[in-house]
Amino acid sequence: MRLMRFTASVAMSALVATSAFAQVVPQPQTAAGRLPSQQASGGQRAIPVATFALADGIIATVNDSIITGFDLNQRMRLVIALSGVEPNEENLPAIQQEALNALIDERLQAQEILEYKDLVITDAEVDQEIAAMAQEAGLAPDRYVAAFEQGGIRPSTLREYLRTSIAWRELVGGRFASRARVGRAEVEQTLRREAESAAKKRYRVGEIYIEAARVGGMQAAVNGAQQLVQQMIQGAPFQRVAEQFSAAPSAVRGGDSGWIIEGSVLPQLQQTFDNLEIGQLSNPIVVEGGVYIIYMIDKQSGTGATPMVQMKQVMIEAPEDAPADVVAAAAARLESLKPQMNCETMLPRAASEAGLLGADLGESDVANLVPNFQEFARSAQVGEISAPVRSPFGVHLLALCGRSLGGPQAATYRDIETRLQRQNLANLGRRYIRDLRSDALIEMK
C-alpha cells in the first residue's frame, strides 16, 4: 500500500488559472493595487511557449547521471507551466537556475530511489495521477497532456517528473515516519504556548522563501523575488509560484504557512505582517540566508481561545480549621498512594477505600479552578499526578488527564500533532536531499 499519494495540486493548474487561496480569500495586492482575478475557471488555457533555446549537449553531471541542454529546456518549460509565470528576459535566468536545481535534486532522488528495490511506481499509477489531475482541471486526460505538449513539454517529461515525485514522497514518508512523530510533551508544550498567546494577534500568511545559497547569492535571490512579485501582480497564482520557487517547507502546501502568532517571527517579518492588509502581497524582505515574499491571507486580533484541562481527583476531607496533625496524616496517606494512581485507576481506587473521595472534575477553564489547583493545571504534563494539595475542603491528589484550547478558533490536540508531524517530515526531507547533495559529485560543464 502506498504511504503517501502525490498531491495533485503540485502539478495541475497548467491548464486552469486557479489557486487554493483564490477560492477562500481576497486576491493578493500591493500598494499599487489589487492583482488580477485568479478565480477558478473550467476551460482550457494553453501553456505559453517560451521563446528561449539552449544548446544541446551535456551541461552538468550528477554522479554518473547527465543533464543535457534538452533536459534543462524541458524542465524550464515545466516550471513555467506549473507556476503560471510568463517568461521574459528579466526572469529567464531565475527560471533557468530553479529548473537546474530541480533537475539536480531529481537526479539525486532517482539514484536514491534505485536503492529501494521494492519502491517501483508503475505506469498505471502515473496514469491514475494524471487522470486525477485532469479531473480537477475539468479535462479529459488526453486533453490535459495535450496542453503540456502545446507548451513544448513532451509527455515523457511530465510522466518522469510525476514518477520521481511520487516515489520520493513515498520514500521520505516511509523512511522518516517514525522520526517525524511528536511526543505528547511537545504537543502539550505547544498547546500551552498557544493558550498563553491567545490574546495576541495572529496572522495567516502565504510565504515564498528564496534561499540565497540555492540561487547563486543574495543579489540573485533579491532579483528573483522582485521578478516573482511582478509576475504575481500580472496574474501568476501565488500558490503555483510558491510550489515551484519557494524553498520553505510550506511549498508543498502552496506556500500556506498557517496561523502565526505575533512576536514568533523575525522582526522584519513581524513589521511586514503588521503593515500588510488582508489580500496584500509584500515586496521582497531580506533576511539572513535569503528573501521572503509574504501574502497576507487573514488577520485576527486574538483567538479568544482559553486553556482547558480535564482533571480527576481523590480527596481526604479536612475542614479549614482541622488540626495540623490531621492534615499532615491525610497528606502522608495520599503521598503513599500516589505511585499507584493514574487517570484510569484513581476513581476505582477511591471507591474501594474508606476515607477517600473520588471525583471526575471534567473539562474546565484553568482560570475557573480554585487557586491552589491552577498552578498544577498550568504546569503539569498530561498523565501527571500532583503532590498533595491543600484546599479549604481537604487534601487532594490531582490527575491531569487532558489539555486543550477552548473557543471557536482553538486548535485541537490532533490539529497541533498533525501540524508538528508535517513540519518534522518536511524538514527531514529537506535535510535528506541536502545530505545527498553534499555527498554527490556534481559538475557543471
Phi, psi and omega per residue, in radians:
M1 nan 2.391 -3.105
R2 -1.218 2.472 -3.087
L3 -1.406 -0.553 -3.096
M4 -2.694 2.168 3.121
R5 -1.389 2.432 3.126
F6 -1.092 2.299 -3.119
T7 -1.266 2.095 -3.028
A8 -1.115 -0.559 -3.076
S9 -1.141 -0.345 3.107
V10 -1.126 -0.513 -3.021
A11 -2.263 0.332 3.093
M12 -1.746 -2.357 2.938
S13 0.808 0.125 2.928
A14 -1.266 -0.228 -3.040
L15 -1.865 -0.543 -3.054
V16 -2.207 2.275 -3.129
A17 -1.374 1.416 -3.089
T18 -2.268 2.711 3.110
S19 -2.553 2.453 3.089
A20 -1.063 -0.608 3.103
F21 -1.115 -0.730 -3.024
A22 -1.094 -0.435 -3.064
Q23 -1.393 -0.295 -3.012
V24 -2.218 -0.252 -3.061
V25 -2.439 2.882 3.056
P26 -1.063 2.730 -3.113
Q27 -1.324 2.642 3.138
P28 -1.031 2.625 3.046
Q29 -2.596 2.826 2.992
T30 -2.055 -3.074 3.124
A31 -1.039 -0.389 -3.127
A32 -1.331 -0.266 3.114
G33 2.430 3.104 -3.082
R34 -1.362 2.557 3.120
L35 -1.289 2.801 3.058
P36 -1.027 2.638 -3.118
S37 -1.068 2.461 3.095
Q38 -2.163 0.511 -3.141
Q39 -1.142 2.614 -3.095
A40 -1.130 2.491 3.064
S41 -2.355 2.722 -2.976
G42 -1.679 -0.065 -3.051
G43 -1.611 3.044 -3.133
Q44 -1.484 2.421 3.055
R45 -2.169 2.116 -3.094
A46 -1.154 2.459 3.056
I47 -1.294 2.297 3.132
P48 -1.125 2.356 3.105
V49 -1.432 2.052 -3.092
A50 -1.188 2.436 -3.132
T51 -1.680 1.068 3.094
F52 -2.395 2.738 3.137
A53 -2.490 2.493 3.112
L54 -2.187 2.440 3.104
A55 -1.123 2.402 3.110
D56 -1.282 3.017 -3.077
G57 1.991 2.999 -3.080
I58 -1.349 2.206 3.091
I59 -1.940 -0.277 3.099
A60 -2.835 2.722 2.994
T61 -2.206 2.461 3.117
V62 -2.150 1.766 -2.942
N63 0.971 -2.026 -3.129
D64 -1.810 0.262 -3.133
S65 -1.871 2.431 -3.089
I66 -1.822 2.675 2.991
I67 -2.118 2.154 -3.104
T68 -1.764 2.944 3.050
G69 -1.046 -0.618 3.097
F70 -1.136 -0.751 3.103
D71 -1.005 -0.781 -3.109
L72 -1.170 -0.705 3.098
N73 -1.030 -0.808 3.134
Q74 -1.088 -0.746 -3.104
R75 -1.213 -0.615 3.070
M76 -1.066 -0.755 3.115
R77 -1.120 -0.640 3.118
L78 -1.180 -0.731 3.079
V79 -1.040 -0.757 3.128
I80 -1.093 -0.786 -3.110
A81 -1.124 -0.767 -3.048
L82 -1.352 -0.477 -3.104
S83 -1.593 -0.397 -3.061
G84 1.399 0.093 3.126
V85 -1.321 2.329 3.076
E86 -1.515 2.165 -3.096
P87 -1.248 2.458 3.019
N88 -2.606 3.109 -3.061
E89 -1.078 -0.575 -3.073
E90 -1.302 -0.672 -3.040
N91 -1.713 -0.127 -3.133
L92 -1.032 -0.706 3.109
P93 -1.052 -0.693 3.125
A94 -1.186 -0.688 3.099
I95 -1.107 -0.743 -3.136
Q96 -1.108 -0.735 -3.140
Q97 -1.139 -0.745 3.122
E98 -1.120 -0.731 3.130
A99 -1.118 -0.725 3.136
L100 -1.141 -0.771 3.090
N101 -1.046 -0.730 -3.139
A102 -1.120 -0.709 3.114
L103 -1.140 -0.717 3.116
I104 -1.086 -0.810 3.109
D105 -1.060 -0.721 -3.112
E106 -1.140 -0.682 3.096
R107 -1.102 -0.759 3.123
L108 -1.125 -0.718 3.108
Q109 -1.091 -0.796 -3.130
A110 -1.074 -0.710 3.116
Q111 -1.132 -0.682 3.126
E112 -1.218 -0.677 3.141
I113 -1.052 -0.615 -3.138
L114 -1.083 -0.365 3.121
E115 -1.262 -0.262 -3.107
Y116 -1.939 1.636 -2.969
K117 -1.103 -0.462 -3.107
D118 -1.546 -0.025 3.139
L119 -1.673 1.553 -3.092
V120 -2.191 2.159 3.082
I121 -1.704 2.048 -3.046
T122 -1.428 2.864 3.054
D123 -1.044 -0.639 -3.127
A124 -1.107 -0.643 3.121
E125 -1.195 -0.686 3.077
V126 -1.130 -0.741 3.085
D127 -1.017 -0.738 3.121
Q128 -1.102 -0.686 3.135
E129 -1.157 -0.773 3.116
I130 -1.100 -0.719 3.130
A131 -1.095 -0.705 3.128
A132 -1.145 -0.728 3.129
M133 -1.172 -0.699 3.121
A134 -1.107 -0.670 3.122
Q135 -1.108 -0.730 3.098
E136 -1.081 -0.575 3.141
A137 -1.468 -0.101 3.135
G138 1.340 0.499 -3.109
L139 -2.250 2.758 2.963
A140 -1.265 2.623 -3.101
P141 -0.946 -0.690 -3.099
D142 -1.188 -0.641 3.096
R143 -1.222 -0.593 3.107
Y144 -1.096 -0.847 3.127
V145 -1.145 -0.639 3.138
A146 -1.076 -0.571 3.121
A147 -1.126 -0.638 3.058
F148 -1.159 -0.713 3.135
E149 -1.077 -0.595 3.089
Q150 -1.053 -0.514 3.108
G151 -1.558 0.216 3.101
G152 1.414 0.292 -3.112
I153 -1.779 2.079 -3.138
R154 -1.203 2.529 3.084
P155 -0.963 -0.613 -3.140
S156 -1.113 -0.576 3.098
T157 -1.125 -0.827 3.124
L158 -1.086 -0.770 -3.075
R159 -1.144 -0.739 -3.133
E160 -1.229 -0.603 3.055
Y161 -1.048 -0.822 3.138
L162 -1.168 -0.738 -3.101
R163 -1.043 -0.824 -3.129
T164 -1.187 -0.687 -3.134
S165 -1.100 -0.768 3.126
I166 -1.084 -0.845 -3.093
A167 -1.116 -0.707 -3.124
W168 -1.123 -0.743 3.134
R169 -1.151 -0.632 3.078
E170 -1.188 -0.683 3.134
L171 -1.133 -0.842 3.132
V172 -1.097 -0.788 -3.138
G173 -1.094 -0.700 3.141
G174 -1.283 -0.695 -3.057
R175 -1.304 -0.615 -3.008
F176 -1.947 0.119 -3.083
A177 -0.974 -0.769 -3.097
S178 -1.215 -0.644 -3.140
R179 -1.289 -0.378 -3.137
A180 -1.426 -0.263 -3.131
R181 -1.092 2.608 3.133
V182 -1.998 2.539 3.134
G183 -1.421 2.836 3.128
R184 -1.022 -0.663 -3.104
A185 -1.084 -0.682 -3.138
E186 -1.194 -0.706 3.094
V187 -1.137 -0.750 3.129
E188 -1.059 -0.747 -3.142
Q189 -1.096 -0.698 3.105
T190 -1.177 -0.731 3.074
L191 -1.020 -0.789 -3.132
R192 -1.116 -0.740 -3.137
R193 -1.117 -0.713 3.137
E194 -1.217 -0.587 3.088
A195 -1.143 -0.725 3.128
E196 -1.151 -0.429 -3.100
S197 -1.735 0.219 -3.012
A198 -1.058 -0.518 -3.108
A199 -1.494 -0.127 -3.111
K200 -1.431 2.844 3.063
K201 -1.171 2.629 3.062
R202 -2.276 2.580 -3.088
Y203 -2.299 2.232 2.973
R204 -1.743 2.038 -2.997
V205 -2.207 2.659 2.869
G206 -1.722 2.460 -3.101
E207 -2.312 2.506 2.936
I208 -2.179 2.182 3.139
Y209 -2.051 2.125 3.083
I210 -1.760 1.956 -3.105
E211 -1.423 2.117 -3.032
A212 -1.040 -0.749 -3.097
A213 -1.119 -0.451 -3.081
R214 -1.434 -0.444 -3.038
V215 -1.929 0.083 3.053
G216 1.812 0.380 3.078
G217 2.085 2.921 -3.063
M218 -1.148 -0.700 -3.131
Q219 -1.128 -0.669 3.084
A220 -1.133 -0.655 3.111
A221 -1.132 -0.749 3.117
V222 -1.115 -0.818 -3.137
N223 -1.069 -0.763 3.126
G224 -1.099 -0.716 3.127
A225 -1.125 -0.702 3.113
Q226 -1.092 -0.699 3.117
Q227 -1.138 -0.697 3.132
L228 -1.156 -0.673 3.084
V229 -1.049 -0.794 3.131
Q230 -1.095 -0.703 3.134
Q231 -1.112 -0.682 3.136
M232 -1.245 -0.595 3.035
I233 -1.083 -0.601 -3.119
Q234 -1.474 -0.072 3.013
G235 2.233 -0.102 3.105
A236 -1.176 2.222 -3.091
P237 -1.147 2.343 -3.096
F238 -0.969 -0.807 -3.066
Q239 -1.011 -0.795 -3.092
R240 -1.225 -0.637 3.079
V241 -1.115 -0.754 3.128
A242 -1.085 -0.740 -3.129
E243 -1.035 -0.627 -3.043
Q244 -1.610 -0.510 -2.971
F245 -2.027 -0.340 -3.044
S246 -1.381 2.450 3.066
A247 -1.706 0.059 3.136
A248 -1.380 2.658 3.078
P249 -0.994 -0.472 -3.124
S250 -1.228 -0.096 -3.124
A251 -1.015 -0.595 -3.130
V252 -1.204 -0.272 3.075
R253 -1.889 0.452 3.134
G254 1.209 0.431 3.112
G255 1.529 -0.027 -3.093
D256 -1.299 1.908 -3.117
S257 -1.602 0.022 3.126
G258 1.364 -2.846 -3.103
W259 -1.436 2.332 -3.139
I260 -2.105 2.332 -3.086
I261 -1.510 2.447 3.117
E262 -0.906 2.309 3.085
G263 1.524 0.019 -3.088
S264 -1.746 0.115 -3.112
V265 -2.193 3.037 3.104
L266 -1.029 2.582 -3.096
P267 -0.953 -0.696 -3.106
Q268 -1.201 -0.542 3.055
L269 -1.285 -0.705 3.111
Q270 -1.039 -0.740 3.116
Q271 -1.068 -0.706 3.100
T272 -1.133 -0.764 3.112
F273 -0.988 -0.743 -3.101
D274 -1.205 -0.580 -3.049
N275 -1.473 -0.482 -3.093
L276 -1.339 2.451 2.971
E277 -1.573 2.820 3.100
I278 -1.022 2.269 -3.138
G279 1.587 0.029 3.139
Q280 -1.687 2.632 3.102
L281 -1.922 2.361 -3.105
S282 -1.430 2.868 2.856
N283 -1.337 2.908 3.118
P284 -1.003 2.422 -3.123
I285 -2.067 1.996 -3.093
V286 -1.440 2.220 3.029
V287 -2.248 3.001 3.105
E288 -1.087 2.127 3.075
G289 1.665 -0.182 -3.123
G290 3.051 -2.812 -3.036
V291 -2.388 2.370 3.077
Y292 -1.848 2.609 2.852
I293 -2.137 2.255 -3.059
I294 -2.034 2.351 3.038
Y295 -2.036 2.095 -3.101
M296 -1.474 1.860 -3.122
I297 -1.425 -0.757 -3.096
D298 -2.805 2.769 3.071
K299 -2.376 2.599 3.031
Q300 -2.430 2.496 3.129
S301 -1.276 -0.403 3.123
G302 3.111 2.706 -3.075
T303 -1.377 -0.399 -2.991
G304 1.265 0.132 -3.128
A305 -1.300 2.589 3.109
T306 -2.243 2.520 3.124
P307 -1.238 2.195 -3.131
M308 -2.067 2.510 3.114
V309 -2.329 2.621 2.997
Q310 -1.905 2.155 -3.029
M311 -2.328 2.642 2.981
K312 -2.222 2.839 -3.118
Q313 -2.614 2.718 2.807
V314 -2.132 2.558 -3.041
M315 -2.441 2.551 2.906
I316 -1.943 2.125 -3.074
E317 -1.125 2.392 3.077
A318 -2.791 1.757 -3.089
P319 -1.016 2.907 -3.043
E320 -1.024 -0.541 -3.105
D321 -1.705 0.286 -3.138
A322 -1.134 2.542 3.115
P323 -1.038 2.655 -3.081
A324 -1.058 -0.634 -3.118
D325 -1.211 -0.512 3.092
V326 -1.191 -0.767 3.121
V327 -1.116 -0.738 -3.132
A328 -1.120 -0.698 3.131
A329 -1.144 -0.690 3.108
A330 -1.115 -0.765 -3.138
A331 -1.112 -0.696 -3.139
A332 -1.141 -0.705 3.128
R333 -1.115 -0.780 3.129
L334 -1.132 -0.677 3.123
E335 -1.079 -0.652 3.132
S336 -1.229 -0.485 3.127
L337 -1.457 -0.331 -3.013
K338 -0.953 -0.761 -3.121
P339 -1.076 -0.353 -3.111
Q340 -1.659 0.030 -3.026
M341 -1.782 2.483 2.891
N342 -2.654 -3.102 -3.050
C343 -1.098 -0.478 -3.112
E344 -1.492 -0.632 -3.017
T345 -1.630 -0.251 -2.987
M346 -1.029 -0.911 -3.062
L347 -1.235 -0.762 3.065
P348 -1.037 -0.651 3.129
R349 -1.148 -0.727 3.132
A350 -1.107 -0.646 -3.122
A351 -1.240 -0.373 -3.053
S352 -1.664 -0.127 -3.074
E353 -2.119 2.374 3.103
A354 -1.163 2.471 3.064
G355 1.525 -0.090 3.105
L356 -1.862 2.389 3.059
L357 -2.035 2.197 3.127
G358 -1.922 2.625 3.135
A359 -2.707 2.449 2.977
D360 -1.605 1.988 -3.086
L361 -1.413 -0.082 3.108
G362 1.178 -2.763 3.133
E363 -1.694 2.275 -3.075
S364 -2.386 2.587 2.925
D365 -1.190 2.244 -3.102
V366 -0.951 -0.651 -3.097
A367 -1.161 -0.331 -3.111
N368 -1.614 -0.078 3.100
L369 -1.327 2.766 3.068
V370 -1.100 2.565 -3.025
P371 -0.898 -0.696 -3.097
N372 -1.177 -0.368 3.108
F373 -1.518 -0.450 -3.005
Q374 -1.101 -0.723 -3.096
E375 -1.025 -0.804 3.110
F376 -1.134 -0.760 -3.086
A377 -1.092 -0.580 -3.109
R378 -1.367 -0.573 -2.966
S379 -1.820 -0.327 -3.004
A380 -1.331 2.714 2.978
Q381 -1.523 2.674 3.091
V382 -1.057 2.320 -3.092
G383 1.646 -0.160 -3.099
E384 -1.364 2.543 3.069
I385 -1.912 2.362 -3.089
S386 -1.330 2.883 2.835
A387 -1.245 2.873 3.090
P388 -0.960 2.310 -3.095
V389 -2.055 2.242 3.141
R390 -1.528 2.414 3.009
S391 -2.383 3.000 3.108
P392 -1.080 -0.230 -3.053
F393 -1.820 -0.301 -3.103
G394 2.887 -2.739 3.108
V395 -2.087 2.334 -2.951
H396 -2.170 2.582 2.770
L397 -1.893 2.251 -3.116
L398 -1.931 2.488 3.049
A399 -2.107 2.198 3.054
L400 -1.571 1.934 -3.005
C401 -1.845 -0.061 3.106
G402 -3.116 2.722 3.121
R403 -2.497 2.483 3.108
S404 -2.753 3.086 3.018
L405 -1.916 2.375 3.090
G406 -1.724 2.840 3.132
G407 1.946 2.790 -3.029
P408 -1.146 -0.467 -3.099
Q409 -1.752 0.087 -3.004
A410 -1.274 2.390 3.040
A411 -1.380 2.489 3.091
T412 -1.506 2.950 3.071
Y413 -0.970 -0.768 -3.114
R414 -1.151 -0.680 3.105
D415 -1.008 -0.836 -3.090
I416 -1.209 -0.703 3.112
E417 -1.047 -0.792 3.140
T418 -1.123 -0.765 3.134
R419 -1.052 -0.799 -3.124
L420 -1.167 -0.652 3.114
Q421 -1.135 -0.732 3.112
R422 -1.097 -0.736 3.109
Q423 -1.083 -0.775 3.136
N424 -1.083 -0.758 -3.110
L425 -1.150 -0.728 3.116
A426 -1.095 -0.743 -3.138
N427 -1.174 -0.673 3.105
L428 -1.154 -0.675 3.090
G429 -1.123 -0.710 3.110
R430 -1.136 -0.711 3.135
R431 -1.158 -0.634 3.128
Y432 -1.041 -0.871 -3.100
I433 -1.223 -0.557 3.071
R434 -1.145 -0.692 3.099
D435 -1.123 -0.716 3.101
L436 -1.090 -0.706 3.111
R437 -1.094 -0.771 -3.076
S438 -1.166 -0.477 -3.129
D439 -1.598 -0.140 -3.030
A440 -1.552 2.772 3.011
L441 -1.738 1.811 -3.082
I442 -2.006 2.098 -3.121
E443 -2.166 2.277 3.053
M444 -1.651 2.328 -3.091
K445 -1.587 nan nan
